[in-house]
Structures are given as C-alpha cells and as structure tokens.
Amino acid sequence: MLLNGHKIVYFGHSAFLVISQKNKTILIDPWISNPVNNKKLESVVNEVDYILVTHAHSDHIGDAVEIARNYNSEIISNFEITNYLGSKGISKLSGMNIGGTLKRGEISFTMVEASHSSTILEGERSIPGGNPCGFIITLEDRFKIYHMGDTGLFGGLNYIAELYKPDLVMIPIGGHYTMGIEEAAYALKILKPSIIIPMHYRTFPVIDANPEKLIELLPSELKEGVKILNPGDLLE
C-alpha cells in the first residue's frame, strides 16, 4: 500500500485534496464548509491547481466558486456545470463529458459514469446539471485514483476495473443517496484497489454508516487496504 510520495487530505463528506509527488494540488468535490469538517484549506496548501466537481448538487459543488476565485484554480467538470460556473464569473473552466480525458502536463483526468442525479438548485429554480460522473486521476508516475462521486452500483464498474485498474478508490458508503455498505463491498470486489477510502457517510443522520462494517464484508486481500479517515486526516 504505497502512495509513492503522493498525499491525500480528507475534509469529510466527499471532499479530498490530492497533493501529487510533484506538488500539483487537486481538490475534489470541494465542500470544505461541510458540518463535520474543521480543517481549513489554507492550513494545508497555499495553492489549488485543479478543482474537480463530480455533479451539480450543492454538497459537491460546495465552495468551488470561492476557492477558484481565491486560488485562481481551474475547475474541471461536465459541460453544464462549467457553463453554470462561468455565469458566476469563473473563467478558468474545462467542461468535458463521460469518456473524455483531459491532460494537464503529466497528469490526466478521465471522466467516467456514475449512477445518480445532478441538478443545480438556485433559489426556487432547478437548473439541469448534466450527467453525474466519477473521475480517474492519473498522476505523474501513473498512480491512479478513482473518486466515484455519488453513485449506486452500475454495470460499467467492470470496464473501469479492467481498463483503468485504479490503485486507490474513494467510495461512497452512506446509503440512501448512494450505494450503501453491501453495495460498496460488491463494487470493491470488482475494482480490487490496493487502497480504499470510504466517503459520503456520517455527514447527516440519514447517511450514518459504519465503515468498520465495510471491512467485515471484504475478502482478506482487500481488508488491509481500507483506510478510515476522519475529517482533517492526512494519508501519506
């Protein structure tokens, strides 16, 4: 279970900061102000190169606009979300869609499917937020991180496992809005990553899942790879 010099900071819910071995910073689903997190982004880094948004719900777009303005970050998401964020004055935007890969130097971002919904709520308006997604992040040394976004089980997990072979998987376990613990265990038996980080649980009472139960359902070769992180924890 080697991160090869890369670092992961967990901010609770589905928000992660990836710091690559060459100090590129990637913020995923940046709801830093979520109710279970007390870690300040500025206490960890003084720059954010890229912000990935998996879908349009407010607990995933989160603080993207404020962070992008403060750090002059590039936001990468689907076409509809980047169009919406452009209307908020954000200029460094890359809209893409499922199946596409965006390259930035030695790092690439591949958008893969997720089984969920995606709507922007602005006051009383509902704005279509395009397709929800997950991201395969391929770092400088070809280490691959799969952030699954909000998803239930879907048939495409097989091709993701075979084609991308992710080393680290960030997987939702909370149930209700996403897959629960049993479904997550099933998905992980397909994906077979070396490192597993549960996410999207305990933020609200309705997703109060116990990640220790996930470990119980996994085969022995996957159990030791589970890293249960509390908000603010650093994995390196």
C-alpha positions, -999 to +999 in steps of 0.1 A: +000+000+000+023+027-012+012+062-022+045+068-039+051+102-024+015+114-031-006+128-002-043+127+005-061+151+028-098+143+037-121+172+045-152+150+053-182+140+031-167+136-004-141+164-003-104+154-008-072+172-016-047+153-036-011+166-035+010+148-061+046+138-057+055+169-078+033+191-057+004+195-080-028+201-060-062+186-069-093+194-049-123+170-054-159+179-046-148+209-025-175+212+002-149+223+027-175+241+048-195+209+055-207+203+091-182+176+100-151+194+089-130+219+109-099+217+088-091+250+069-079+246+033-054+274+038-038+254+067-028+227+042-019+244+009-014+279-004-024+270-040-050+248-056-042+239-092-074+220-102-109+216-088-129+185-098-167+186-094-185+152-099-220+166-101-242+196-095-256+190-060-246+217-035-228+193-013-204+186-041-201+219-060-197+231-024-172+260-021-159+257-056-166+293-067-150+309-037-119+286-038-114+291-075-115+329-071-091+328-042-066+304-057-071+311-095-079+274-099-091+256-130-124+239-124-130+206-143-165+192-145-192+184-171-202+209-197-234+220-180-218+227-146-189+246-161-214+267-181-232+275-149-200+284-131-190+306-159-221+327-152-207+332-117-176+349-131-152+319-131-130+320-162-107+290-158-131+262-167-128+229-186-161+213-194-159+177-206-181+146-207-182+109-198-155+090-217-133+120-222-097+126-209-082+160-201-044+162-199-026+188-178+011+182-181+020+148-166-015+144-150-047+134-167-083+134-157-107+109-172-145+113-166-164+080-161-200+073-155-219+074-122-255+063-114-270+093-096-288+126-104-274+161-110-295+193-105-284+228-095-309+244-071-307+282-072-334+298-051-366+283-064-350+274-098-339+240-108-311+241-134-301+209-153-267+199-141-257+174-168-246+138-161-231+129-128-197+113-130-166+099-113-130+107-121-100+086-128-070+108-119-037+095-133-008+111-116+028+117-128+040+082-120+008+065-134-007+061-099-044+061-104-071+074-081-107+067-087-131+091-070-165+075-076-186+106-069-222+099-057-232+066-073-251+034-069-239+002-085-237+002-123-226-022-149-197+000-161-177-009-130-163-039-149-148-019-177-134+007-152-117-022-133-103-038-165-093-007-184-081+018-157-070-006-129-073+021-101-047+019-073-068+039-049-106+041-047-127+068-029-161+051-025-194+063-010-209+040+017-236+061+033-266+046+015-299+065+009-285+088-017-256+065-029-246+029-026-245+015+009-220-008+026-231-040+010-231-025-025-197-008-018-182-042-008-196-057-040-181-029-061-147-032-044-145-069-052-148-059-088-123-029-087-097-047-065-078-015-055-047-015-032-061+014-011-097+021-002-111+053+014-148+053+024-166+086+020-200+102+019-211+090+053-219+104+088-223+140+074-261+138+081-281+113+102-296+097+071-262+085+059-249+074+093-229+043+082-202+024+100-171+019+078-159-009+101-188-030+087-174-025+052-142-041+063-161-071+077-177-077+042-144-076+023-122-106+014-089-107+033-068-093+004-089-061+004-094-056+042-059-043+049-063-017+022-091+001+039-081+035+053-108+051+075-101+088+076-116+114+099-121+149+085-087+166+086-067+134+084-037+132+061-028+100+043+008+098+030 
